């Protein structure tokens, strides 16, 4: 049986794929090797995942947040091998590679993430050929939910929103003021999640020209910052995964079209695409 995982810091989606091609599913908490050690991850898998796995696991393909180097991948791999000692293959990779395989399968293309954060890569059909090089929440993440929310809140605090949007924002978020925002930004954990929570306000008010333009400009910046750096980007298919890309798909496609580009596949999350990818791998083998 093949076990496939797409893990963020909040939740992990799991799929099982047996020899007959039957697919099962499970969900556990999310994992991040920067904050959890192998023992903690193994303990959670033993408690929350094992009851959903009925057959012997032979191959595990795990794609997750924080799995960016050999050390961090090793933390997760040791946990998985502890829980599934019979597994012949345990492959731990970044969420960016997971997005690329979910979106492009075995074809060359540009794979992009637009969710709480953002990223992009050039994919050669199996591995990442070139990373977009995002600088994270404070210095990058252009086009993401965190970026959209941060831009909105900054404009609100500086009095740069039109009166009708300001009043709507104040009614919806009556406790948002300068001191609260600064505390969340610099003293509390996960400021990206905090600011991303405001992005739905933009979605709900996207018919307003100011809200529309804010999102449009953020997406345009994403294309200009990341997509244009890839060789032959104008000839390659461009795909997206993530909640922001999914819910703003019409506007995202409009920005791409205005730049002479075409966005192909847009997925809300990668797990279904990853299952199809590994079904293809299993079939080829």
ZAMARGU-4260 file (C-alpha; in steps of 0.2 Angstrom, whole numbers, plus 5000, padded with zeros to 4 digits):
<rodrens>
0) 5000/5000/5000 | 5006/5018/4996 | 5003/5032/5008 | 5003/5050/5002 | 5003/5065/5013
5) 5001/5084/5011 | 5005/5092/5027 | 5004/5110/5033 | 5007/5117/5050 | 4988/5116/5054
10) 4983/5099/5046 | 4989/5085/5036 | 4978/5076/5022 | 4983/5058/5020 | 4978/5046/5005
15) 4981/5027/5004 | 4982/5018/4988 | 4981/5000/4987 | 4986/4987/4974 | 4969/4987/4967
20) 4969/5006/4965 | 4957/5009/4979 | 4959/5026/4988 | 4957/5029/5006 | 4958/5045/5016
25) 4962/5052/5033 | 4967/5068/5042 | 4979/5072/5056 | 4986/5088/5064 | 4999/5097/5054
30) 5018/5094/5056 | 5033/5106/5055 | 5050/5099/5059 | 5056/5116/5065 | 5044/5115/5079
35) 5042/5096/5082 | 5054/5082/5084 | 5054/5064/5077 | 5047/5057/5093 | 5032/5069/5094
40) 5028/5067/5076 | 5029/5048/5078 | 5018/5048/5093 | 5004/5058/5084 | 5005/5046/5069
45) 5003/5031/5080 | 4988/5038/5088 | 4979/5047/5074 | 4984/5039/5058 | 4987/5020/5062
50) 4969/5016/5065 | 4965/5022/5047 | 4978/5011/5039 | 4972/4993/5037 | 4986/4986/5026
55) 5005/4985/5027 | 5013/5001/5020 | 5026/4998/5007 | 5029/5016/5001 | 5027/5033/5009
60) 5027/5050/5000 | 5026/5065/5011 | 5026/5083/5006 | 5026/5096/5020 | 5029/5113/5027
65) 5047/5115/5033 | 5054/5101/5024 | 5067/5111/5015 | 5083/5103/5018 | 5091/5086/5023
70) 5090/5089/5042 | 5072/5094/5042 | 5067/5081/5030 | 5076/5068/5041 | 5066/5073/5056
75) 5050/5068/5047 | 5058/5053/5039 | 5063/5045/5056 | 5046/5047/5063 | 5038/5039/5048
80) 5050/5024/5048 | 5047/5022/5067 | 5028/5020/5063 | 5030/5011/5047 | 5045/5000/5049
85) 5041/4989/5034 | 5041/5003/5022 | 5054/5001/5008 | 5053/5019/5002 | 5050/5034/5013
90) 5052/5050/5002 | 5050/5067/5012 | 5049/5082/5001 | 5044/5101/5002 | 5027/5107/5000
95) 5033/5116/4984 | 5037/5099/4976 | 5020/5092/4981 | 5012/5107/4973 | 5022/5104/4957
100) 5018/5086/4956 | 5000/5089/4960 | 4998/5102/4946 | 5010/5097/4933 | 5010/5078/4935
105) 5024/5072/4924 | 5025/5087/4912 | 5036/5102/4912 | 5028/5118/4919 | 5027/5132/4931
110) 5019/5128/4948 | 5013/5141/4960 | 5006/5142/4977 | 4994/5156/4983 | 4987/5152/5000
115) 4992/5160/5016 | 5009/5161/5009 | 5016/5161/4991 | 5029/5152/4981 | 5033/5146/4963
120) 5045/5134/4954 | 5050/5128/4937 | 5046/5109/4937 | 5054/5097/4924 | 5041/5083/4926
125) 5049/5075/4941 | 5059/5087/4951 | 5061/5106/4954 | 5072/5114/4941 | 5072/5131/4948
130) 5064/5139/4964 | 5055/5156/4963 | 5065/5161/4979 | 5051/5168/4990 | 5057/5178/5005
135) 5044/5173/5017 | 5030/5183/5025 | 5039/5199/5030 | 5050/5201/5014 | 5039/5193/5001
140) 5024/5181/4999 | 5017/5193/4986 | 4999/5189/4981 | 4996/5178/4996 | 4983/5179/5009
145) 4995/5185/5021 | 5001/5199/5009 | 4983/5204/5005 | 4978/5205/5023 | 4994/5215/5028
150) 4992/5227/5014 | 4973/5230/5018 | 4977/5232/5037 | 4991/5244/5034 | 4980/5255/5022
155) 4966/5255/5035 | 4978/5260/5049 | 4985/5274/5039 | 4967/5280/5034 | 4970/5276/5015
160) 4954/5267/5012 | 4938/5276/5006 | 4925/5280/5019 | 4913/5266/5014 | 4926/5252/5015
165) 4933/5260/5031 | 4916/5259/5039 | 4913/5241/5034 | 4931/5236/5040 | 4928/5244/5057
170) 4911/5236/5059 | 4918/5219/5055 | 4934/5221/5065 | 4930/5232/5079 | 4945/5227/5090
175) 4958/5231/5076 | 4969/5246/5081 | 4987/5251/5080 | 4993/5243/5096 | 4983/5227/5093
180) 4991/5225/5076 | 5008/5228/5082 | 5006/5215/5095 | 5000/5202/5083 | 5014/5207/5070
185) 5029/5207/5082 | 5025/5198/5098 | 5013/5184/5094 | 5016/5168/5084 | 5011/5165/5066
190) 5008/5184/5060 | 5005/5177/5043 | 4990/5168/5048 | 4984/5183/5058 | 4985/5195/5043
195) 4979/5181/5031 | 4962/5181/5041 | 4958/5198/5034 | 4960/5193/5016 | 4942/5187/5016
200) 4936/5205/5018 | 4944/5209/5002 | 4935/5194/4994 | 4918/5199/5001 | 4921/5217/4994
205) 4929/5213/4978 | 4916/5222/4968 | 4922/5238/4976 | 4935/5246/4964 | 4948/5249/4978
210) 4947/5231/4985 | 4948/5224/4967 | 4963/5235/4963 | 4972/5230/4978 | 4970/5211/4974
215) 4974/5214/4956 | 4990/5224/4960 | 4996/5210/4972 | 4993/5196/4959 | 5002/5207/4946
220) 5017/5209/4958 | 5017/5190/4960 | 5019/5187/4941 | 5032/5201/4939 | 5042/5195/4954
225) 5042/5176/4952 | 5035/5170/4935 | 5046/5182/4924 | 5062/5175/4931 | 5059/5158/4924
230) 5067/5154/4906 | 5054/5153/4892 | 5040/5157/4905 | 5029/5164/4891 | 5028/5147/4883
235) 5026/5136/4898 | 5009/5131/4906 | 5006/5140/4923 | 4997/5131/4936 | 4991/5137/4954
240) 4986/5128/4970 | 4980/5136/4986 | 4964/5144/4993 | 4968/5162/4987 | 4971/5156/4969
245) 4956/5145/4970 | 4943/5158/4976 | 4951/5172/4966 | 4953/5162/4951 | 4943/5174/4939
250) 4954/5189/4944 | 4970/5178/4944 | 4966/5173/4926 | 4962/5191/4921 | 4979/5197/4928
255) 4988/5183/4918 | 4978/5187/4902 | 4982/5205/4904 | 5001/5200/4904 | 4999/5189/4889
260) 5000/5173/4900 | 4988/5159/4902 | 4984/5150/4918 | 4979/5132/4916 | 4975/5122/4931
265) 4970/5129/4948 | 4967/5118/4963 | 4961/5122/4981 | 4973/5109/4988 | 4986/5097/4981
270) 4981/5080/4989 | 4970/5074/4974 | 4983/5079/4961 | 4996/5070/4971 | 4986/5055/4972
275) 4984/5055/4953 | 5002/5058/4951 | 5007/5043/4962 | 4994/5032/4954 | 5003/5036/4938
280) 5020/5031/4946 | 5013/5015/4952 | 5005/5011/4936 | 5021/5014/4927 | 5030/5003/4939
</rodrens>
